Amino acid sequence: MADTSAARGRDRAAAGPARTAPPTVLACGETRTCLLPAGQALDIRSAAQLLALRADERVLLSERPNLYARSPETLTGVDCPLPSVNGARVRAVGTVAARAALTEGRVLQTSAYFRLTAAGPDQRRPWGQYLVRPGLLEPFGKLPHEAVAEGVLGGGRPGDLDVGLVAGGLLTRLLRHPLLDQCPPLRSRPTRLRWAALPADGDAGASIERFTLAEDELRTVRLRVPEGTAAADIAGLCDDLALHDWLLTTLVRLLDGISLGARTPPARARPGAGDRPTVVRALRPAVDHLLHLWMPRARVARELAPLWDVLEDRPGFTRQWQAQVQRIRDQLSLHAIPSLHREVEPVP
């Protein structure tokens, strides 16, 4: 795989004849999500500096409904076999699109995705013809799209196209930026969300067929979308799912790592002591940096936003989030009560 510039593709498109993009039957991608390794959240200007991946295109900035910055897309040229669950060796050539986003100056995401046509030529075209269609791959011959979709979700074999490597490479590049002091306010783990979107049947709308929490911080999503749905919109939906899954996962692990409700020795035996400072210190970063980030569908395309209803019904993302937030508030309220009123010893 070799990095290429999206600007080169636009220049060639302007110089050459207009081409109609062929219909696609599969879109796939992967999103990496992590806490920005910085002691303080980045402001909007610093976010734009972090995400300035290309000099010829500006970073998208938004302050409503929350602070959000998204980089311009970059392209990576690929010529390799596609993953396939049935072992079929189908070679594809084209470009994978990648971008990065920062939410509230605190949560960093990188995503990479591509579309696949139902069939392609028997031989490779000149690179210029691939560059005018960013994010599009053409297979050699007919594409077994069902087998490839499951192959992408399953991870494929060594040597197969791995879109996660593109997203991961971009994440690694950004995490080394000199703006970051490498001192995050709390411990967390990055997550990966891998997705595949197939055409919906007939006039059916978009749907989530499967959402799976796998091992090693991996989630997989299989979707059906109407014909003509932009791959960038599907990637935006999956970025939103990945963001909120990461938030929920991080909050649950934070609470699981704290001994809540542990019995404290009597105040007379340990004047001024107790477990209160430890609990408050552990929970405060969540209050300062995470609790205000929960905003599902804030930047999801209107036609795909209803898919959130499926996850709200089962497993119930927002219900679980609200329950964890209430636990944190209850613990902070409990530890705000003076010890003499909270701990009453029986009188012999």
Residue frames as qw, qx, qy, qz and C-alpha x, y, z in Angstrom:
[[0.000, 0.889, 0.457, 0.000, 0.00, 0.00, 0.00],
 [0.441, 0.079, 0.027, 0.894, 1.22, 3.47, -0.83],
 [0.015, 0.695, 0.395, -0.601, -0.02, 6.89, 0.32],
 [0.293, 0.405, 0.479, 0.722, -1.42, 9.13, -2.38],
 [0.022, 0.233, 0.238, -0.943, -2.85, 12.62, -2.35],
 [0.318, 0.637, 0.685, -0.154, -6.53, 13.30, -2.86],
 [0.136, 0.787, -0.075, -0.597, -5.53, 16.58, -4.45],
 [0.102, -0.315, 0.770, 0.546, -3.81, 14.70, -7.25],
 [0.238, 0.380, 0.889, 0.089, -7.05, 12.86, -7.92],
 [0.211, 0.812, 0.383, -0.386, -8.99, 16.11, -8.15],
 [0.002, 0.660, -0.402, -0.634, -6.40, 17.60, -10.47],
 [0.146, -0.061, 0.890, 0.427, -6.64, 14.64, -12.80],
 [0.233, 0.583, 0.769, -0.116, -10.42, 14.73, -12.69],
 [0.158, 0.821, 0.109, -0.538, -10.38, 18.39, -13.68],
 [0.004, -0.552, 0.597, 0.582, -7.97, 17.73, -16.53],
 [0.049, -0.002, 0.944, 0.326, -9.66, 14.60, -17.90],
 [0.431, -0.276, -0.516, -0.686, -13.17, 13.68, -19.02],
 [0.547, -0.282, 0.417, -0.669, -15.91, 13.28, -16.44],
 [0.365, 0.049, -0.924, -0.100, -16.56, 9.69, -15.41],
 [0.703, -0.396, -0.077, -0.585, -19.68, 8.26, -13.86],
 [0.211, -0.399, 0.833, -0.318, -18.89, 6.21, -10.77],
 [0.502, -0.069, -0.808, -0.301, -20.04, 2.58, -11.16],
 [0.709, -0.518, -0.070, -0.474, -22.64, 1.25, -8.70],
 [0.104, 0.421, -0.820, 0.374, -21.24, -0.30, -5.54],
 [0.765, -0.277, -0.497, -0.301, -22.48, -3.37, -3.68],
 [0.775, -0.411, -0.356, 0.321, -20.38, -3.23, -0.52],
 [0.067, 0.813, -0.265, 0.515, -18.87, -0.59, 1.77],
 [0.834, -0.331, -0.349, 0.271, -16.49, -1.48, 4.60],
 [0.144, 0.761, -0.284, 0.565, -14.42, 0.36, 7.15],
 [0.688, -0.345, -0.509, 0.386, -12.93, 0.53, 10.61],
 [0.130, -0.860, 0.052, -0.490, -12.89, 3.22, 13.29],
 [0.616, -0.068, -0.539, 0.570, -10.31, 3.54, 16.06],
 [0.308, -0.829, -0.136, -0.447, -11.31, 5.50, 19.18],
 [0.669, -0.155, -0.459, 0.564, -9.17, 6.60, 22.12],
 [0.303, -0.904, -0.188, 0.236, -8.73, 9.27, 24.78],
 [0.434, 0.801, -0.178, 0.372, -6.47, 12.08, 23.61],
 [0.768, -0.271, -0.301, 0.496, -3.21, 11.76, 25.59],
 [0.184, 0.492, -0.092, 0.846, -3.22, 15.34, 26.88],
 [0.194, -0.241, -0.679, 0.666, -3.78, 16.76, 30.34],
 [0.266, 0.480, 0.276, -0.789, -6.17, 19.41, 29.04],
 [0.583, 0.570, 0.576, 0.054, -8.74, 19.21, 26.27],
 [0.368, 0.016, 0.356, 0.859, -7.63, 20.96, 23.09],
 [0.271, 0.612, 0.239, -0.704, -9.36, 24.17, 22.11],
 [0.714, 0.615, 0.304, -0.138, -10.75, 24.65, 18.62],
 [0.315, 0.861, -0.383, -0.115, -7.57, 26.19, 17.21],
 [0.274, -0.506, 0.818, 0.001, -5.34, 23.46, 18.61],
 [0.727, 0.217, 0.636, -0.141, -7.76, 20.83, 17.30],
 [0.630, 0.764, 0.012, -0.140, -7.47, 22.33, 13.81],
 [0.078, 0.776, -0.623, -0.049, -3.69, 22.25, 14.10],
 [0.535, -0.246, 0.803, -0.087, -3.70, 18.61, 15.20],
 [0.683, 0.368, 0.627, -0.071, -5.95, 17.49, 12.34],
 [0.358, 0.805, -0.227, -0.415, -4.33, 19.49, 9.54],
 [0.808, -0.057, 0.550, 0.204, -3.45, 16.41, 7.51],
 [0.572, 0.419, 0.434, 0.556, -3.24, 18.27, 4.21],
 [0.213, -0.346, -0.020, 0.913, -2.17, 21.77, 3.29],
 [0.073, -0.113, -0.541, -0.830, -4.66, 22.11, 0.43],
 [0.464, -0.505, -0.576, -0.444, -7.86, 21.57, 2.46],
 [0.202, -0.482, 0.409, -0.748, -9.05, 23.03, 5.74],
 [0.121, -0.135, -0.924, 0.336, -10.17, 21.16, 8.85],
 [0.375, -0.550, -0.507, -0.548, -13.94, 21.10, 9.36],
 [0.138, 0.011, -0.624, 0.769, -14.81, 22.85, 12.64],
 [0.426, -0.546, -0.503, -0.518, -18.11, 22.95, 14.48],
 [0.012, 0.202, -0.606, 0.769, -19.17, 24.27, 17.90],
 [0.621, 0.022, 0.305, -0.722, -22.83, 23.15, 17.88],
 [0.631, -0.689, -0.179, -0.308, -24.16, 20.98, 19.40],
 [0.737, -0.600, 0.153, 0.270, -20.67, 20.27, 20.76],
 [0.002, 0.812, -0.487, -0.323, -17.07, 21.08, 19.89],
 [0.879, 0.166, 0.435, 0.102, -16.04, 18.96, 16.93],
 [0.130, 0.750, -0.482, -0.434, -13.20, 18.97, 14.42],
 [0.892, 0.187, 0.409, 0.049, -12.72, 16.67, 11.42],
 [0.321, -0.481, 0.534, 0.617, -9.72, 16.40, 9.17],
 [0.600, 0.514, -0.327, -0.519, -9.78, 16.39, 5.37],
 [0.974, 0.039, 0.216, -0.054, -9.63, 12.94, 3.81],
 [0.049, -0.636, 0.709, 0.300, -6.40, 11.32, 2.78],
 [0.909, 0.279, -0.120, -0.285, -6.10, 8.44, 0.32],
 [0.425, -0.476, 0.760, 0.122, -4.05, 5.27, 0.45],
 [0.647, 0.400, -0.480, -0.437, -3.56, 3.31, -2.76],
 [0.634, -0.242, 0.714, -0.174, -4.04, -0.45, -2.46],
 [0.690, 0.362, -0.515, -0.356, -3.53, -3.43, -4.76],
 [0.081, -0.275, 0.912, -0.292, -4.02, -6.66, -2.81],
 [0.328, -0.283, -0.876, -0.215, -6.41, -9.58, -2.20],
 [0.481, -0.448, 0.034, -0.753, -9.67, -8.95, -0.36],
 [0.226, -0.139, 0.875, -0.405, -10.52, -10.90, 2.80],
 [0.654, -0.026, -0.444, -0.611, -13.12, -13.57, 2.15],
 [0.650, -0.319, 0.533, -0.438, -14.85, -15.95, 4.52],
 [0.951, 0.192, 0.195, -0.144, -14.94, -18.75, 1.93],
 [0.671, -0.358, 0.463, 0.456, -11.27, -18.45, 1.00],
 [0.609, 0.689, 0.304, 0.249, -11.83, -16.98, -2.47],
 [0.479, -0.364, 0.143, 0.786, -8.84, -14.94, -3.65],
 [0.317, 0.833, 0.391, 0.231, -10.23, -11.77, -5.21],
 [0.478, -0.125, -0.004, 0.870, -7.75, -9.02, -5.98],
 [0.081, 0.914, 0.396, 0.024, -8.86, -5.38, -5.86],
 [0.476, 0.076, 0.035, 0.875, -7.21, -2.10, -6.79],
 [0.072, -0.828, -0.340, -0.441, -8.11, 1.46, -5.84],
 [0.140, 0.424, -0.401, 0.799, -7.92, 3.82, -2.89],
 [0.458, -0.549, -0.663, 0.222, -8.96, 3.69, 0.77],
 [0.057, -0.741, -0.016, -0.669, -10.17, 6.98, 2.27],
 [0.579, -0.339, -0.563, 0.483, -9.14, 7.92, 5.82],
 [0.084, -0.719, -0.015, -0.690, -9.93, 10.81, 8.15],
 [0.398, -0.153, -0.676, 0.600, -9.67, 11.80, 11.80],
 [0.303, -0.718, -0.285, -0.558, -12.02, 13.58, 14.20],
 [0.284, 0.015, -0.628, 0.725, -11.76, 15.11, 17.66],
 [0.378, -0.675, -0.523, -0.358, -14.82, 15.52, 19.90],
 [0.460, -0.877, -0.083, -0.112, -14.77, 18.21, 22.60],
 [0.172, 0.807, -0.512, 0.238, -10.99, 18.31, 22.31],
 [0.538, -0.477, 0.624, -0.305, -10.86, 15.07, 24.25],
 [0.796, 0.062, 0.601, -0.030, -11.79, 11.92, 22.26],
 [0.139, 0.576, -0.585, -0.554, -9.77, 11.17, 19.13],
 [0.810, 0.247, 0.517, -0.122, -11.03, 8.94, 16.32],
 [0.098, 0.470, -0.639, -0.601, -9.53, 7.80, 13.05],
 [0.760, 0.298, 0.520, -0.251, -11.51, 5.93, 10.42],
 [0.033, 0.369, -0.712, -0.597, -10.75, 4.35, 7.08],
 [0.653, 0.359, 0.581, -0.327, -13.27, 3.02, 4.59],
 [0.017, 0.255, -0.691, -0.676, -13.83, 1.99, 0.98],
 [0.751, 0.330, 0.212, -0.531, -16.55, 0.99, -1.48],
 [0.333, -0.176, 0.862, 0.340, -16.48, -2.00, -3.82],
 [0.553, 0.297, -0.300, -0.718, -18.10, -2.39, -7.22],
 [0.903, 0.041, 0.305, -0.300, -19.95, -5.56, -8.20],
 [0.883, 0.210, 0.266, 0.326, -17.40, -6.34, -10.90],
 [0.105, -0.848, 0.285, 0.435, -14.29, -4.87, -12.44],
 [0.593, 0.662, -0.408, -0.210, -11.91, -5.24, -15.37],
 [0.989, -0.036, -0.058, 0.129, -9.67, -8.24, -15.92],
 [0.689, 0.165, -0.142, 0.692, -6.55, -6.11, -15.80],
 [0.335, -0.617, -0.289, 0.651, -5.30, -3.13, -13.86],
 [0.290, 0.897, 0.249, 0.223, -6.10, 0.38, -15.08],
 [0.400, 0.444, -0.234, 0.767, -3.68, 3.35, -14.99],
 [0.319, -0.333, -0.618, 0.637, -3.48, 4.83, -11.47],
 [0.091, 0.003, -0.032, -0.995, -5.00, 8.10, -12.62],
 [0.496, -0.281, -0.564, -0.598, -8.33, 6.38, -13.23],
 [0.561, -0.412, -0.681, 0.228, -8.43, 5.13, -9.64],
 [0.283, -0.171, -0.329, 0.884, -7.50, 8.51, -8.16],
 [0.237, -0.195, -0.231, -0.923, -10.50, 10.27, -9.70],
 [0.705, -0.405, -0.420, -0.404, -12.76, 7.97, -7.63],
 [0.014, 0.467, -0.683, 0.562, -11.53, 8.35, -4.05],
 [0.496, -0.164, 0.662, -0.537, -12.40, 5.55, -1.68],
 [0.870, 0.283, 0.015, -0.403, -13.42, 3.17, -4.47],
 [0.342, -0.376, 0.840, 0.192, -11.94, -0.29, -5.09],
 [0.757, 0.356, -0.262, -0.482, -12.48, -2.35, -8.21],
 [0.751, -0.238, 0.616, 0.004, -12.16, -6.15, -8.06],
 [0.156, 0.355, -0.774, -0.501, -10.71, -8.21, -10.85],
 [0.275, -0.198, -0.901, -0.272, -13.78, -10.00, -12.15],
 [0.519, -0.580, -0.401, -0.483, -16.98, -10.54, -10.15],
 [0.056, -0.416, 0.599, -0.681, -17.11, -9.68, -6.46],
 [0.529, -0.371, -0.763, -0.013, -18.52, -12.27, -3.98],
 [0.096, -0.601, 0.163, -0.777, -19.78, -9.44, -1.80],
 [0.786, -0.528, -0.080, -0.312, -21.39, -11.53, 0.95],
 [0.913, -0.103, -0.184, 0.349, -18.21, -13.57, 1.46],
 [0.430, 0.412, -0.187, 0.781, -16.03, -10.45, 1.38],
 [0.377, -0.683, 0.022, -0.626, -18.26, -8.65, 3.90],
 [0.879, -0.470, -0.038, -0.069, -17.90, -11.51, 6.38],
 [0.813, 0.153, -0.155, 0.540, -14.18, -11.72, 5.59],
 [0.137, 0.615, -0.156, 0.761, -13.71, -8.04, 6.44],
 [0.606, -0.637, 0.056, -0.473, -15.62, -8.41, 9.71],
 [0.961, -0.255, -0.051, 0.091, -13.63, -11.51, 10.60],
 [0.393, -0.799, 0.346, 0.295, -10.27, -9.87, 9.95],
 [0.694, 0.659, -0.271, -0.100, -9.03, -11.79, 6.93],
 [0.937, -0.108, 0.043, 0.330, -5.72, -13.56, 6.42],
 [0.404, -0.616, 0.265, 0.622, -2.14, -12.22, 6.32],
 [0.279, -0.039, 0.602, 0.748, -1.66, -10.34, 3.07],
 [0.072, 0.684, 0.683, 0.247, -5.35, -9.49, 2.65],
 [0.006, 0.586, 0.059, 0.808, -6.54, -5.90, 2.66],
 [0.435, -0.486, -0.614, 0.444, -6.72, -4.70, 6.27],
 [0.021, 0.783, 0.217, 0.583, -8.52, -1.37, 6.47],
 [0.620, -0.766, -0.144, 0.086, -7.74, -1.26, 10.18],
 [0.710, -0.141, 0.073, 0.686, -4.05, -0.81, 9.38],
 [0.226, 0.543, 0.234, 0.774, -4.88, 2.40, 7.53],
 [0.413, -0.811, -0.198, -0.363, -6.95, 3.75, 10.43],
 [0.793, -0.533, -0.071, 0.286, -4.35, 2.58, 12.95],
 [0.632, 0.147, 0.086, 0.756, -1.49, 4.16, 11.03],
 [0.003, 0.688, 0.168, 0.706, -3.26, 7.50, 11.00],
 [0.628, -0.750, -0.164, -0.131, -3.99, 7.22, 14.72],
 [0.805, -0.275, -0.029, 0.525, -0.34, 6.49, 15.50],
 [0.411, 0.412, 0.131, 0.803, 0.73, 9.51, 13.46],
 [0.237, -0.762, -0.163, -0.581, -1.62, 11.84, 15.34],
 [0.760, -0.625, -0.168, 0.060, -0.74, 10.50, 18.79],
 [0.727, -0.108, -0.011, 0.678, 2.88, 11.55, 18.18],
 [0.180, 0.813, 0.190, 0.520, 1.92, 15.17, 17.55],
 [0.399, 0.146, -0.428, 0.798, 3.98, 17.67, 19.59],
 [0.371, -0.487, -0.048, -0.789, 0.78, 19.33, 20.86],
 [0.844, -0.385, -0.293, -0.232, 0.12, 16.30, 23.07],
 [0.146, -0.707, 0.586, -0.369, 1.90, 16.08, 26.44],
 [0.613, 0.071, -0.787, -0.018, 1.13, 12.33, 26.79],
 [0.019, 0.009, -0.737, 0.675, -0.52, 12.89, 30.21],
 [0.400, -0.413, -0.600, -0.556, -4.17, 11.80, 29.91],
 [0.365, -0.443, 0.336, -0.747, -6.41, 12.58, 32.90],
 [0.791, -0.166, 0.446, -0.384, -7.60, 8.99, 33.30],
 [0.240, -0.249, 0.903, 0.255, -6.76, 5.48, 32.23],
 [0.750, 0.405, 0.203, -0.482, -8.63, 4.04, 29.28],
 [0.534, -0.084, 0.754, 0.374, -8.21, 1.60, 26.42],
 [0.301, 0.331, -0.406, -0.797, -8.68, 2.25, 22.72],
 [0.662, 0.262, 0.664, -0.228, -11.43, 0.40, 20.87],
 [0.012, 0.183, -0.696, -0.694, -11.94, -0.71, 17.28],
 [0.612, 0.414, 0.488, -0.465, -15.22, -0.83, 15.44],
 [0.111, -0.169, 0.783, 0.588, -15.18, -2.73, 12.14],
 [0.545, 0.446, 0.412, -0.578, -18.20, -2.48, 9.83],
 [0.139, 0.024, 0.798, 0.586, -19.59, -3.77, 6.55],
 [0.447, 0.438, 0.297, -0.721, -22.65, -2.38, 4.77],
 [0.244, 0.146, 0.867, 0.409, -24.53, -4.37, 2.13],
 [0.268, -0.148, -0.346, -0.887, -27.44, -3.22, -0.09],
 [0.455, 0.126, 0.611, -0.635, -30.90, -3.33, 1.44],
 [0.250, 0.268, 0.895, 0.254, -33.50, -5.52, -0.22],
 [0.100, 0.685, 0.635, 0.341, -35.85, -3.71, -2.57],
 [0.062, -0.750, -0.090, -0.652, -37.30, -0.56, -1.04],
 [0.712, -0.558, -0.363, 0.225, -36.31, -1.51, 2.50],
 [0.069, -0.952, 0.188, -0.231, -34.63, 1.15, 4.62],
 [0.301, 0.555, -0.683, 0.367, -31.38, 0.99, 6.49],
 [0.861, -0.450, -0.067, -0.229, -31.00, -1.62, 9.24],
 [0.084, -0.621, 0.756, -0.189, -28.45, -3.08, 11.62],
 [0.854, 0.024, -0.468, -0.224, -28.31, -6.84, 11.16],
 [0.861, -0.266, -0.320, 0.292, -25.67, -7.52, 13.80],
 [0.017, -0.842, 0.347, -0.414, -23.73, -5.62, 16.45],
 [0.922, -0.168, -0.307, 0.168, -21.12, -7.73, 18.21],
 [0.265, -0.855, 0.422, -0.144, -18.72, -7.06, 21.08],
 [0.913, 0.213, -0.313, 0.154, -15.76, -9.29, 20.31],
 [0.770, -0.470, -0.063, 0.427, -12.48, -9.85, 22.12],
 [0.560, -0.069, 0.132, 0.815, -9.50, -7.45, 22.19],
 [0.041, 0.548, 0.174, -0.817, -11.62, -4.31, 22.31],
 [0.025, 0.020, -0.680, -0.732, -13.15, -5.13, 18.91],
 [0.500, 0.435, 0.513, -0.546, -16.74, -4.43, 17.87],
 [0.131, 0.032, 0.758, 0.638, -18.25, -5.48, 14.55],
 [0.436, 0.477, 0.348, -0.679, -21.33, -4.09, 12.83],
 [0.209, 0.160, 0.809, 0.525, -23.10, -5.51, 9.79],
 [0.289, 0.483, 0.263, -0.784, -25.61, -3.17, 8.14],
 [0.379, 0.475, 0.692, 0.388, -28.02, -2.95, 5.24],
 [0.009, 0.545, 0.064, -0.836, -28.38, 0.43, 3.53],
 [0.612, 0.690, 0.327, -0.208, -30.45, 1.66, 0.57],
 [0.698, 0.303, 0.304, 0.573, -28.74, 1.85, -2.80],
 [0.249, 0.756, 0.102, 0.596, -26.90, 5.12, -3.28],
 [0.553, -0.829, -0.060, 0.058, -26.14, 5.72, 0.40],
 [0.326, 0.812, -0.408, 0.260, -22.81, 7.53, 0.57],
 [0.804, -0.044, -0.480, 0.348, -19.98, 5.57, 2.15],
 [0.194, 0.324, -0.368, 0.849, -18.92, 8.72, 4.02],
 [0.563, -0.412, 0.020, -0.716, -22.38, 8.85, 5.66],
 [0.915, -0.203, -0.343, -0.057, -22.13, 5.20, 6.69],
 [0.609, 0.161, -0.444, 0.638, -18.68, 5.88, 8.11],
 [0.134, -0.437, 0.215, -0.863, -20.13, 8.85, 10.01],
 [0.797, -0.385, -0.149, -0.441, -22.80, 6.65, 11.58],
 [0.902, -0.089, -0.354, 0.231, -20.20, 4.07, 12.60],
 [0.330, 0.360, -0.375, 0.788, -17.92, 6.79, 13.99],
 [0.445, -0.470, 0.115, -0.754, -20.83, 7.91, 16.16],
 [0.922, -0.263, -0.225, -0.174, -21.52, 4.35, 17.33],
 [0.757, 0.145, -0.400, 0.496, -17.80, 3.86, 18.06],
 [0.047, 0.487, -0.300, 0.819, -17.60, 7.10, 20.04],
 [0.624, -0.440, 0.120, -0.635, -20.51, 6.26, 22.32],
 [0.950, -0.101, -0.295, 0.029, -19.48, 2.63, 22.70],
 [0.562, 0.288, -0.431, 0.645, -16.05, 3.84, 23.82],
 [0.223, -0.498, 0.251, -0.800, -17.58, 6.31, 26.27],
 [0.837, -0.344, -0.047, -0.422, -19.81, 3.65, 27.80],
 [0.902, 0.059, -0.354, 0.240, -17.02, 1.07, 27.94],
 [0.363, 0.405, -0.409, 0.733, -14.63, 3.53, 29.57],
 [0.424, -0.487, 0.205, -0.736, -17.16, 4.62, 32.19],
 [0.931, -0.237, -0.163, -0.222, -18.09, 1.04, 33.10],
 [0.803, 0.143, -0.384, 0.433, -14.42, 0.08, 33.51],
 [0.080, 0.512, -0.346, 0.782, -13.74, 3.16, 35.59],
 [0.654, -0.442, 0.143, -0.597, -16.51, 2.22, 38.02],
 [0.968, -0.071, -0.239, -0.023, -15.50, -1.43, 38.06],
 [0.645, 0.320, -0.417, 0.555, -11.98, -0.42, 39.07],
 [0.128, -0.477, 0.365, -0.789, -13.13, 1.40, 42.20],
 [0.299, -0.250, -0.879, 0.273, -14.12, -0.25, 45.49],
 [0.321, -0.404, -0.105, -0.850, -17.47, 1.43, 46.00],
 [0.749, -0.453, -0.145, -0.462, -19.30, 0.94, 49.24],
 [0.669, 0.095, -0.636, 0.373, -16.35, -0.65, 51.02],
 [0.575, -0.762, -0.297, 0.021, -16.70, -0.50, 54.79],
 [0.285, 0.681, -0.316, 0.596, -14.53, 2.24, 56.30],
 [0.494, -0.189, -0.654, 0.541, -13.02, 1.95, 59.80],
 [0.234, -0.845, -0.462, 0.134, -14.81, 4.09, 62.43],
 [0.243, 0.848, -0.029, 0.469, -14.03, 7.79, 62.27],
 [0.524, -0.819, 0.203, -0.117, -12.84, 7.82, 65.92],
 [0.871, -0.230, 0.299, 0.314, -10.18, 5.26, 65.09],
 [0.553, 0.148, 0.355, 0.739, -8.96, 7.13, 62.02],
 [0.052, 0.796, 0.273, -0.537, -9.69, 10.84, 62.46],
 [0.232, 0.750, -0.244, -0.570, -9.97, 12.57, 59.08],
 [0.126, -0.274, 0.873, 0.384, -9.27, 9.36, 57.22],
 [0.672, 0.386, 0.512, -0.371, -11.41, 7.12, 55.09],
 [0.537, 0.160, 0.675, 0.480, -11.88, 6.11, 51.48],
 [0.289, 0.850, 0.347, -0.273, -13.63, 9.34, 50.44],
 [0.027, 0.782, -0.362, -0.507, -10.66, 11.11, 48.83],
 [0.305, -0.185, 0.854, 0.378, -9.73, 8.01, 46.83],
 [0.370, 0.534, 0.759, 0.040, -13.22, 7.56, 45.41],
 [0.199, 0.903, 0.173, -0.340, -13.66, 11.23, 44.62],
 [0.120, -0.659, 0.541, 0.509, -10.25, 11.46, 42.97],
 [0.346, 0.017, 0.882, 0.319, -11.05, 8.41, 40.85],
 [0.306, 0.648, 0.698, 0.007, -14.47, 9.66, 39.76],
 [0.023, 0.794, 0.061, -0.604, -13.68, 13.32, 39.18],
 [0.126, -0.320, 0.626, 0.700, -11.94, 12.81, 35.79],
 [0.150, 0.401, 0.863, 0.268, -15.09, 11.18, 34.46],
 [0.040, 0.828, 0.464, -0.312, -17.13, 14.18, 35.55],
 [0.110, -0.726, 0.201, 0.648, -14.64, 16.66, 34.12],
 [0.011, -0.440, 0.672, 0.596, -13.91, 14.94, 30.81],
 [0.017, 0.075, 0.950, 0.303, -16.54, 12.36, 29.86],
 [0.190, 0.470, 0.781, -0.365, -20.06, 12.91, 31.18],
 [0.296, 0.671, 0.111, -0.671, -20.87, 15.84, 28.89],
 [0.026, 0.362, -0.720, -0.591, -19.84, 13.99, 25.73],
 [0.290, 0.276, 0.916, 0.003, -22.90, 11.75, 25.45],
 [0.380, 0.532, 0.038, -0.756, -24.84, 13.03, 22.44],
 [0.506, 0.140, 0.810, 0.261, -25.95, 10.21, 20.09],
 [0.429, 0.647, 0.583, 0.242, -26.87, 11.12, 16.48],
 [0.121, -0.795, -0.041, 0.594, -25.36, 14.59, 16.77],
 [0.154, 0.645, -0.472, -0.581, -23.66, 14.28, 13.38],
 [0.420, 0.094, 0.887, 0.165, -25.33, 11.30, 11.72],
 [0.159, -0.034, -0.554, -0.816, -26.97, 11.63, 8.30],
 [0.556, -0.021, 0.238, -0.796, -30.73, 12.03, 8.66],
 [0.816, 0.123, -0.375, -0.421, -31.59, 8.87, 6.72],
 [0.641, 0.135, -0.718, 0.235, -29.29, 6.77, 8.93],
 [0.168, -0.398, 0.487, -0.759, -30.11, 8.36, 12.31],
 [0.811, -0.240, -0.012, -0.533, -33.06, 5.97, 12.98],
 [0.782, 0.154, -0.590, 0.129, -30.57, 3.09, 13.25],
 [0.053, 0.360, -0.625, 0.690, -29.69, 4.42, 16.70],
 [0.700, -0.255, 0.099, -0.660, -33.19, 3.38, 17.81],
 [0.890, 0.051, -0.449, -0.059, -32.18, -0.26, 17.39],
 [0.529, 0.195, -0.599, 0.568, -29.26, 0.11, 19.80],
 [0.260, -0.328, 0.342, -0.841, -31.34, 2.14, 22.22],
 [0.845, -0.181, -0.125, -0.487, -33.86, -0.70, 22.35],
 [0.938, -0.269, 0.193, 0.103, -31.27, -3.46, 22.70],
 [0.568, -0.208, -0.671, 0.428, -28.74, -3.43, 24.29],
 [0.296, -0.894, -0.332, -0.047, -29.91, 0.02, 25.46],
 [0.566, 0.293, -0.190, 0.747, -26.86, 2.27, 25.19],
 [0.097, -0.572, 0.094, -0.809, -28.38, 5.38, 26.74],
 [0.770, -0.543, -0.167, -0.289, -30.15, 3.47, 29.53],
 [0.871, -0.170, -0.217, 0.407, -26.87, 1.91, 30.58],
 [0.376, 0.398, -0.133, 0.826, -25.05, 5.23, 30.28],
 [0.358, -0.640, -0.024, -0.679, -27.62, 7.00, 32.45],
 [0.869, -0.452, -0.201, -0.031, -27.40, 4.24, 35.05],
 [0.757, 0.011, -0.198, 0.623, -23.60, 4.61, 35.24],
 [0.110, 0.522, -0.054, 0.844, -23.83, 8.40, 35.42],
 [0.598, -0.640, -0.115, -0.468, -26.32, 8.11, 38.27],
 [0.885, -0.278, -0.242, 0.284, -23.97, 5.76, 40.13],
 [0.516, 0.239, -0.165, 0.806, -21.21, 8.35, 39.87],
 [0.190, -0.582, -0.023, -0.791, -23.47, 11.15, 41.09],
 [0.783, -0.541, -0.227, -0.208, -24.73, 9.03, 43.96],
 [0.819, -0.139, -0.249, 0.498, -21.19, 8.23, 45.07],
 [0.293, 0.355, -0.109, 0.881, -20.11, 11.87, 44.90],
 [0.447, -0.613, -0.118, -0.641, -23.21, 12.90, 46.84],
 [0.863, -0.414, -0.287, 0.039, -22.60, 10.20, 49.44],
 [0.723, -0.075, -0.201, 0.656, -19.00, 11.24, 49.97],
 [0.076, 0.532, -0.003, 0.844, -19.99, 14.88, 50.23],
 [0.636, -0.670, -0.238, -0.299, -21.94, 14.10, 53.42],
 [0.095, -0.700, 0.584, -0.400, -19.81, 14.83, 56.50],
 [0.440, 0.145, -0.878, 0.121, -18.48, 11.70, 58.15],
 [0.135, -0.007, 0.715, -0.686, -20.26, 12.30, 61.48],
 [0.629, 0.222, 0.165, -0.727, -23.64, 12.28, 59.74],
 [0.697, 0.333, -0.518, -0.367, -22.87, 9.43, 57.37],
 [0.574, 0.114, -0.787, 0.195, -21.28, 6.94, 59.77],
 [0.574, -0.530, 0.186, -0.595, -23.32, 6.18, 62.89],
 [0.326, 0.213, -0.894, 0.223, -21.93, 3.66, 65.37],
 [0.652, -0.502, -0.506, -0.258, -24.28, 1.61, 67.56],
 [0.226, -0.626, 0.459, -0.588, -24.25, 2.59, 71.23],
 [0.403, 0.033, -0.900, 0.164, -23.51, -0.37, 73.56]]
